[in-house]
Structures are given as C-alpha cells and as structure tokens.
Amino acid sequence: MSQNPPNDDNPNLPDRRKEDFLYPRAPYYGEFKPENLLFNANLQEFAQKVSFICNLETGGKISSLEAYEKIKALWKDLKQSKKGLGIGENPFKKDDDT
C-alpha cells in the first residue's frame, strides 16, 4: 500500500507530515490495559523530550547542567506516572483477581 499523499489539494485537511516527523509514535504491542497504554505514551513522550534536550545541549543551545536538570525533572515526572498508574506493582496479578 502507498502512503497517504500530501494534503496540498485540500486546505481543510491538516498536513501532519511535520508533526509526524517531529513527534513520531510507535505502535504499542504489549499487554493491552489502559494503564499500560497510557504509560507507553508517557514513555514515548519522555524519550522524545530527552532527545530534543540532548540535541540542544550538543548544539550548544543549553548547558550540560541545564540539560541534566531538565532530564532529571522529566525522569521524576515519568516515575510519578509509573507509580500513579500502578505499573509493575504486581506483575502476576490478573484484573479478575480479588
């Protein structure tokens, strides 16, 4: 199958090529549970932001210390997300267990 053509012919449709390039998303293949899907989205967002921060630091736009602090804050947010969603608390417990 071919990819969707650019939306040059219809100005009412948004051109998502730029957003797809800047914010790529990978499909989730793990066990489907809403909390797993949400954590996966948070994890992908974390990875994308870390990549941007690393590129800014490599390009000299921010200092190494500033990059470290930003990544540390993102990591803290991701850990809080993991805890709030209950990811990994009891991997052997099924949803139907009481």
N, C-alpha and C positions, 0 to 999 in steps of 0.2 A: 504494500500500500504506500501511496505517496503521502508526504506531509501536507498539512494544510497550507494553501497558498497564502501569500501576504494579503492583508485586508486593504490593499491600495484602492480597490474598486468600490468599496463600501465604507464611507467615512463614519457610519454609525456603529461599526464593529470596532472594538478596541484592538490595537495591534499589540499582541502580548509577547512578541519576539524579544523586545528589550527586557521585559520583566522575567521572561523565561531564562534569558541569558544571565541576568544579574542575580536571580533568586531561583536556582534550579531545585527541583524537588524530585526525590527518588521514591518509587512506589514502596509501600510497606508490605513485607512478606511474612512477618511474624504472626504469632497467635492473635487473632482479632478480638480485642477487648477495647472498649472506648478509651480506657486509661493508657493502654499501650500505644494506641494510635496517636493520642494527644502527646504523650511523651516523645514519640518518634518525631512529631512535628517540632516540638521544642528542641530536641537534639539536633535536627537539621538546621533550625534557625541559629542555634548556638554555633554550630560548625561554620555556617556562612558568615556570621559576625566575626568569629575568630579569624577566618580567612581575610576578611576586609581589614581588620586591625593589624594583622601580620603584614599585609601589603602596604598599609600606611606607614608602619614602622620601617619596613625595608626601603620604602621610597623616601624616608627622611621627613615625612609629614608630621609624625608624632615621635616622641622619645621612647626609648625602650622601657623606661619606668612607667610612662603613661600607658603603653601597650599592655604591660604586665598588670597594672591596676584595672584596666578595662576588662581584660580577660578574666582576672580574678573575680570581678563583680559578676560577669556573665556565668562563671562556674558556680558561684554562690546561688544565683537565680536558678540554674539548672538543677542543682542539688535540692533546692527547696521544692521545685516542681516534682522531682522524683519522690521526695518524701510526701508531699501533698497528695500525689496520685497513688501512693502505696506500691510503687514499683519495686519488686524484689523483696517484699516483706516476707512472704511465704510462697515460694515458687511451686510448692506441691499442693497447695490448697486450690480446690476447684470452686467455681462460683456456686455450685449447688451444695457444698459442704456447709454444715451449720456449726 
